[in-house]
Amino acid sequence: MTGDATGGANILSYNLQFKGGLQVDYVSIVGETVNNLKLTVSKQNLQTEEEYTFRYCIRTKYGWSDGFSPELQAKTATIPS
């Protein structure tokens, strides 16, 4: 995100969140309390054949974005036998 989407301000942090299965609340993976500018993040200890939902928001010098990105669903793979 740059330009008009950030009000022309530099991005200081990406807050990436996820929830899985029957979870109601999102959990922050990175970026909420410590600035994070990484565009690639690994999440360990996910369950096989489980669907997870991810979303993110950004922080600039003006504060956090008004909302989160559209949700992205991903399903973990089955372990080969």
URURBEL-V406200 format. One record per pair of residues at least 24 apart in sequence whose ideal C-beta (glycine too) atoms are under 6 Angstrom apart, sorted by sequence separation. I is the first residue (numbers start at 0). J is the second residue. D is the distance in Angstrom with one decimal. If there is no record, write none. Layout:
# URURBEL-V406200
[[I;J;D] [I;J;D]]
This chain:
# URURBEL-V406200
[[50;74;4.7] [15;40;5.7] [49;75;5.3] [47;75;5.5] [20;49;5.7] [48;77;5.5] [19;49;5.5] [45;75;5.1] [47;77;5.9] [47;78;5.4] [19;51;4.4] [17;51;5.4] [18;52;5.3] [17;53;4.9] [16;54;5.5] [15;55;4.8] [13;55;5.5] [14;56;5.1] [13;57;5.8] [12;58;4.4] [10;57;5.1] [11;58;5.0] [11;59;6.0] [8;59;3.8] [8;60;5.3] [8;61;5.9] [5;59;5.3] [0;57;5.9]]
